[in-house]
Amino acid sequence: MEIGLGVPRKPVRIVLDKGEYRLVQPATGRDVTEDMKIFCVDFLDSAGDVDGFILKLRSPSCGIKDVKVYSAAGKSGAVEKTSGYFGGAVLKKYPFLPIEDEGRLRNSRIKEHFLTKLFKLAAFRKVKSEGSMKDLIKFHTENKYLLMAYSQAELRKLGAIAANKENKPFKELISEYEMHIYSALSRPPKYTSSINVLMHALGHFSDQLSSREKALFFDCIQKYREAKISLCPAINMIRSWIVRFEDEYLMHQTFFEPYPEGLLEVDPIESHLREDLWKGI
């Protein structure tokens, strides 16, 4: 709409013309490449504070990958794939932010990583723009177990930065912390790392639990290792013990609620709200 195509519109596609990608509308022969390039620059330069993007799957304008490239505007058959014009500009300008398309977000693991990264970096942005050393230490402390799950190597570096033994000014320190938290959250955690975090959490009240309680927990962990259940039962066990033993430190760990609970979804296949498959039988 911003480049004058309106809604609805005839399809546009990326065409490889003399070694250069062009964005064209086959039905009209219109070339909107330069209009799109100008829009990308103007929009992203004026966007202000951004925490992430959700873009359109395989769109020649907004796709982040797998966008078809054609040899000519009027011919069928893709010759290669790339990112869309706007999607590519977003990836280039914001390489460390959470960026996904709505197709990939149908995968629950991708969605969980996207939301976790989105809300953690948004919280960090607030510390960077409005906070102080006290706020940074609080942020680091509350996210320690989450960062442990993502990257123990980066957690150690972030811990050293937050400790600030060299008494660096806040602005210098926060810039260092920013680069390492981007790196820490760049890839989703391995399943073994999440298990490691829960084992650390168990240590907070292991001596207060019965042998049967611990056996039940270990059984859940083993079943998760074998991909027979999700991690939720083991996490909920830990959460129940956090409440039971009033462990204030773990109570504030974002690992157990990395983003608002209202964004959690049950797979429609497993939901009791899906259609009644026995109706009429």
C-alpha positions as CSV (number, residue, x, y, z in Angstrom):
1,M,0.0,0.0,0.0
2,E,2.8,2.4,0.9
3,I,4.3,2.2,-2.6
4,G,0.9,2.8,-4.3
5,L,-0.2,-0.8,-5.1
6,G,-3.3,-0.7,-3.0
7,V,-5.5,-3.6,-1.7
8,P,-6.4,-5.8,-3.4
9,R,-3.6,-5.8,-6.0
10,K,-2.2,-7.9,-8.8
11,P,0.7,-10.1,-7.6
12,V,4.2,-8.9,-7.6
13,R,7.3,-11.1,-7.9
14,I,11.1,-10.9,-7.8
15,V,12.7,-11.2,-11.2
16,L,16.4,-11.8,-12.0
17,D,17.1,-9.3,-14.8
18,K,20.7,-9.0,-16.0
19,G,22.1,-10.2,-12.7
20,E,19.9,-7.8,-10.6
21,Y,16.9,-8.5,-8.6
22,R,13.8,-6.5,-9.6
23,L,10.4,-6.3,-8.0
24,V,7.8,-6.3,-10.8
25,Q,4.0,-6.7,-11.3
26,P,3.6,-9.1,-14.3
27,A,0.0,-8.1,-15.0
28,T,0.8,-4.5,-15.6
29,G,4.6,-4.6,-16.3
30,R,5.2,-2.1,-13.5
31,D,8.6,-2.1,-11.9
32,V,8.4,-1.1,-8.3
33,T,11.9,-1.9,-7.2
34,E,13.0,1.7,-6.5
35,D,9.8,2.5,-4.8
36,M,10.2,-0.5,-2.5
37,K,13.9,0.4,-1.7
38,I,12.9,3.9,-0.8
39,F,10.1,2.7,1.4
40,C,12.4,0.2,3.2
41,V,14.9,2.9,4.1
42,D,12.3,5.5,5.1
43,F,10.2,3.1,7.2
44,L,13.0,1.5,9.1
45,D,14.9,4.7,9.7
46,S,11.7,6.2,11.3
47,A,10.6,3.1,13.1
48,G,12.1,4.1,16.5
49,D,12.5,1.4,19.2
50,V,11.8,-2.0,17.7
51,D,11.9,-5.3,19.7
52,G,11.2,-7.7,16.8
53,F,9.3,-8.5,13.6
54,I,6.7,-11.0,12.4
55,L,6.7,-11.0,8.6
56,K,4.8,-12.6,5.8
57,L,5.8,-16.1,4.7
58,R,7.5,-16.3,1.3
59,S,6.3,-12.8,0.4
60,P,8.4,-11.0,-2.3
61,S,8.2,-7.9,-0.1
62,C,8.2,-9.2,3.4
63,G,9.6,-12.8,3.3
64,I,12.7,-13.6,5.3
65,K,13.7,-16.7,3.2
66,D,12.4,-19.0,0.5
67,V,11.1,-16.2,-1.7
68,K,10.9,-17.4,-5.3
69,V,13.0,-15.6,-7.9
70,Y,11.9,-15.8,-11.5
71,S,13.8,-15.5,-14.7
72,A,11.2,-13.2,-16.3
73,A,8.1,-11.5,-15.1
74,G,5.7,-13.4,-17.3
75,K,7.3,-16.9,-17.1
76,S,6.6,-19.6,-14.5
77,G,9.2,-21.6,-12.7
78,A,11.5,-20.2,-10.1
79,V,15.3,-20.1,-10.7
80,E,16.4,-19.6,-7.1
81,K,15.2,-18.3,-3.7
82,T,16.1,-15.3,-1.6
83,S,14.5,-13.0,1.0
84,G,11.9,-10.3,0.1
85,Y,12.9,-6.7,-0.3
86,F,11.6,-5.5,3.1
87,G,12.3,-8.7,4.9
88,G,15.9,-8.6,3.7
89,A,16.2,-5.0,4.8
90,V,14.9,-5.9,8.2
91,L,17.4,-8.8,8.6
92,K,20.3,-6.5,7.5
93,K,19.4,-3.6,9.9
94,Y,18.4,-5.7,12.9
95,P,20.5,-8.9,12.7
96,F,20.2,-9.5,16.5
97,L,16.5,-9.0,17.0
98,P,13.9,-11.8,17.0
99,I,12.6,-12.0,13.4
100,E,10.2,-14.7,12.1
101,D,7.5,-15.2,9.6
102,E,4.0,-16.4,10.5
103,G,4.6,-19.7,8.8
104,R,7.6,-20.7,11.0
105,L,5.7,-19.5,14.1
106,R,3.3,-22.4,13.7
107,N,6.1,-24.5,15.1
108,S,5.8,-24.4,18.9
109,R,9.6,-24.5,19.6
110,I,10.3,-21.7,17.2
111,K,7.4,-19.7,18.7
112,E,8.7,-20.3,22.2
113,H,12.2,-19.1,21.3
114,F,10.8,-16.1,19.4
115,L,8.6,-14.9,22.3
116,T,11.4,-15.6,24.9
117,K,13.9,-13.5,23.0
118,L,11.4,-10.8,22.2
119,F,10.4,-10.2,25.8
120,K,13.9,-10.5,27.3
121,L,15.4,-8.1,24.8
122,A,12.5,-5.7,25.4
123,A,13.1,-5.8,29.1
124,F,16.8,-5.2,28.5
125,R,16.1,-2.3,26.2
126,K,14.2,-0.7,29.1
127,V,17.2,-1.2,31.4
128,K,19.5,0.3,28.8
129,S,17.4,3.4,28.2
130,E,16.0,4.1,31.7
131,G,18.0,2.1,34.2
132,S,21.1,2.1,36.3
133,M,23.7,-0.4,37.6
134,K,21.2,-1.6,40.2
135,D,18.6,-2.3,37.4
136,L,21.2,-4.2,35.3
137,I,22.2,-6.4,38.3
138,K,18.5,-7.1,39.0
139,F,17.9,-8.0,35.3
140,H,20.9,-10.3,35.3
141,T,20.0,-12.0,38.5
142,E,16.4,-12.7,37.5
143,N,17.5,-14.0,34.1
144,K,20.4,-16.1,35.3
145,Y,18.7,-19.5,34.9
146,L,17.2,-18.5,31.5
147,L,20.7,-17.5,30.3
148,M,22.1,-20.7,31.8
149,A,19.8,-22.6,29.5
150,Y,20.7,-20.6,26.4
151,S,24.5,-20.4,26.9
152,Q,26.6,-21.1,29.9
153,A,29.7,-19.5,28.2
154,E,27.8,-16.2,27.6
155,L,26.3,-16.4,31.1
156,R,29.8,-16.3,32.6
157,K,30.8,-13.3,30.4
158,L,27.6,-11.5,31.3
159,G,28.1,-12.2,35.0
160,A,31.6,-10.7,34.8
161,I,30.3,-7.6,33.0
162,A,27.5,-7.1,35.6
163,A,30.0,-7.6,38.5
164,N,31.9,-4.5,37.1
165,K,35.1,-5.1,39.0
166,E,36.8,-2.3,36.9
167,N,34.1,0.2,37.9
168,K,33.3,1.2,34.3
169,P,30.6,3.8,33.7
170,F,27.1,2.5,33.1
171,K,26.9,3.5,29.4
172,E,30.1,1.6,28.6
173,L,29.1,-1.4,30.6
174,I,25.6,-1.7,29.2
175,S,27.0,-1.7,25.6
176,E,29.2,-4.6,26.5
177,Y,26.3,-6.4,28.1
178,E,24.1,-5.8,25.1
179,M,26.5,-7.5,22.6
180,H,26.8,-10.6,24.8
181,I,23.0,-10.9,25.5
182,Y,22.4,-10.8,21.8
183,S,24.9,-13.6,21.4
184,A,23.4,-15.6,24.2
185,L,19.9,-15.5,22.8
186,S,20.9,-16.0,19.2
187,R,20.0,-19.7,19.2
188,P,17.4,-21.7,21.1
189,P,18.6,-23.7,24.1
190,K,19.4,-27.4,23.7
191,Y,17.1,-29.8,25.5
192,T,20.0,-30.9,27.7
193,S,20.6,-27.4,28.8
194,S,17.0,-27.0,30.0
195,I,17.4,-30.3,32.0
196,N,20.6,-28.9,33.5
197,V,18.7,-25.8,34.7
198,L,16.0,-27.9,36.3
199,M,18.6,-30.0,38.1
200,H,20.2,-26.8,39.5
201,A,16.7,-25.7,40.6
202,L,16.1,-29.0,42.3
203,G,19.3,-28.5,44.4
204,H,17.6,-25.6,46.2
205,F,15.3,-28.0,48.1
206,S,16.5,-31.5,47.4
207,D,17.1,-32.1,51.1
208,Q,13.5,-31.2,51.8
209,L,11.9,-33.6,49.4
210,S,11.0,-37.3,49.9
211,S,12.7,-40.0,47.9
212,R,9.4,-40.6,46.1
213,E,9.1,-37.0,45.1
214,K,12.6,-36.9,43.7
215,A,12.0,-40.3,41.9
216,L,8.9,-38.9,40.3
217,F,10.9,-35.8,39.1
218,F,13.7,-37.9,37.7
219,D,11.2,-40.1,35.9
220,C,9.8,-37.0,34.2
221,I,13.2,-35.9,33.2
222,Q,14.0,-39.3,31.7
223,K,10.8,-39.4,29.8
224,Y,11.6,-36.0,28.4
225,R,15.0,-37.2,27.3
226,E,13.3,-40.0,25.5
227,A,10.9,-37.6,23.8
228,K,7.9,-39.3,25.5
229,I,6.6,-36.1,27.2
230,S,7.3,-32.4,27.1
231,L,9.3,-30.6,29.7
232,C,6.2,-29.0,31.3
233,P,5.5,-31.7,33.9
234,A,9.1,-31.4,35.3
235,I,8.9,-27.6,35.2
236,N,5.5,-27.6,37.0
237,M,6.9,-29.9,39.7
238,I,9.8,-27.4,40.3
239,R,7.3,-24.5,40.3
240,S,5.1,-26.3,42.9
241,W,8.2,-26.8,45.2
242,I,9.2,-23.1,44.7
243,V,5.8,-22.1,46.1
244,R,5.8,-24.8,48.8
245,F,9.2,-23.9,50.2
246,E,8.8,-20.1,49.4
247,D,12.1,-19.9,47.5
248,E,12.2,-16.2,46.7
249,Y,15.3,-16.5,44.4
250,L,13.7,-19.1,42.1
251,M,10.3,-17.4,42.3
252,H,11.8,-14.5,40.4
253,Q,13.6,-16.5,37.8
254,T,12.3,-15.8,34.3
255,F,13.2,-19.3,33.1
256,F,9.9,-20.5,34.6
257,E,7.8,-17.8,32.8
258,P,9.9,-16.2,30.1
259,Y,6.9,-14.4,28.5
260,P,3.3,-13.6,29.6
261,E,1.3,-16.7,30.4
262,G,-1.5,-15.4,28.3
263,L,0.5,-16.1,25.2
264,L,0.8,-19.8,26.0
265,E,-1.3,-22.0,23.7
266,V,-2.3,-25.6,23.8
267,D,-2.0,-27.6,20.6
268,P,-5.5,-27.7,19.0
269,I,-5.1,-31.4,18.6
270,E,-4.7,-31.9,22.3
271,S,-7.2,-29.2,23.4
272,H,-10.5,-30.3,25.0
273,L,-12.1,-27.3,23.1
274,R,-11.6,-28.9,19.7
275,E,-14.5,-30.4,17.8
276,D,-16.2,-33.4,19.4
277,L,-15.0,-36.4,17.3
278,W,-17.4,-38.7,19.0
279,K,-20.5,-36.6,18.3
280,G,-23.1,-38.6,16.3
281,I,-21.4,-41.9,17.0
